Amino acid sequence: MIESDRRYPFGSKVTRITTPVFAAMVSTAKEGLFSKQSMMIFDVSNGTHEPVGKIMWSSAMRSEDRLNMHDRIVAALNSMGDNGTSLADCIEFVVGKIRPTGMIESAINLT
């Protein structure tokens, strides 16, 4: 279930997901003042914010496109988690589907 989904100034968005398998927080925000947005995925199942994945978006993407991808990835993680897929497997699947499109500059699975 998507518990919260908030937009912040300067093109940032944070979503919290809770499924029967995991609880996660997905954040899309700028890396720095003059940097493009990246996405961080945190496992919040045990009350901490443990980073488990990071996606650096292609510099050719517009900010709004990155935020749309945030929503699509959150929906996929939520659906897959509701169906019993682990967070690590969800991240691997989503990145595997998006990488061939050229939208991902780099992705790190931290699990």
C-alpha positions in Angstrom: 0.0 0.0 0.0 1.3 3.5 -0.8 1.1 5.2 2.6 2.4 8.6 1.6 3.3 10.4 -1.6 4.6 13.9 -1.3 6.1 16.4 -3.8 8.7 18.9 -2.5 10.2 22.1 -4.0 12.9 21.9 -6.6 11.6 18.7 -8.2 11.7 16.3 -5.3 9.3 13.5 -4.4 9.2 11.0 -1.6 6.9 8.0 -1.4 6.5 5.4 1.4 5.3 1.9 0.5 4.3 -0.9 2.9 3.6 -4.4 1.5 3.3 -7.8 3.3 7.0 -8.4 2.3 8.7 -5.1 2.8 8.4 -1.4 3.7 10.3 1.0 1.5 10.8 4.7 1.0 11.5 5.9 -2.5 13.1 9.4 -2.9 13.7 11.3 -6.2 15.7 14.4 -5.6 18.7 16.4 -6.9 22.1 15.1 -6.0 23.3 18.7 -5.5 22.5 22.3 -6.4 23.5 21.9 -10.1 22.9 18.2 -10.5 20.1 16.2 -12.0 17.7 14.1 -10.0 18.5 10.6 -8.9 16.3 8.0 -7.2 17.2 6.3 -3.9 15.3 3.3 -2.5 15.5 2.6 1.2 14.4 -0.4 3.2 12.5 0.9 6.2 11.2 -2.4 7.3 13.1 -2.5 10.6 12.7 1.2 11.5 15.9 2.4 9.9 16.5 3.9 6.5 18.9 1.4 4.9 19.8 2.3 1.3 19.2 -0.7 -1.0 19.2 0.9 -4.5 20.1 3.9 -6.5 19.2 5.0 -10.0 21.0 7.8 -11.8 18.7 9.0 -14.6 20.0 10.0 -18.1 20.9 13.6 -18.3 18.7 13.8 -21.5 15.5 13.2 -19.4 13.4 16.2 -18.3 12.7 16.6 -14.6 9.0 15.9 -15.1 9.9 12.6 -16.9 12.0 11.6 -13.9 9.1 12.2 -11.6 6.8 10.2 -13.8 9.3 7.3 -13.7 9.3 7.7 -9.9 5.5 7.1 -9.9 5.8 4.1 -12.3 8.5 2.5 -10.3 6.6 3.0 -7.0 3.5 1.4 -8.6 5.6 -1.6 -9.7 7.3 -2.0 -6.3 4.0 -1.8 -4.6 2.3 -4.3 -6.9 5.2 -6.8 -6.8 5.6 -6.5 -3.0 1.8 -7.2 -2.6 2.4 -10.3 -4.7 5.2 -11.6 -2.4 8.3 -10.4 -4.3 11.3 -9.2 -2.1 12.5 -5.6 -2.4 15.8 -6.7 -3.8 14.1 -8.7 -6.5 11.7 -5.9 -7.3 14.6 -3.5 -7.8 16.4 -5.9 -10.0 13.3 -6.5 -12.1 12.5 -2.8 -12.5 16.0 -1.8 -13.4 16.2 -4.7 -15.9 13.1 -3.5 -17.6 14.1 0.2 -17.8 17.8 -0.1 -18.6 17.4 -1.0 -22.3 15.4 2.2 -22.8 18.4 4.4 -22.2 16.7 6.3 -19.4 19.1 4.9 -16.7 22.6 6.3 -16.7 23.6 3.9 -13.9 22.0 1.8 -11.3 23.3 0.3 -8.1 21.7 -2.5 -6.2 23.0 -2.1 -2.6 21.5 -5.3 -1.2 
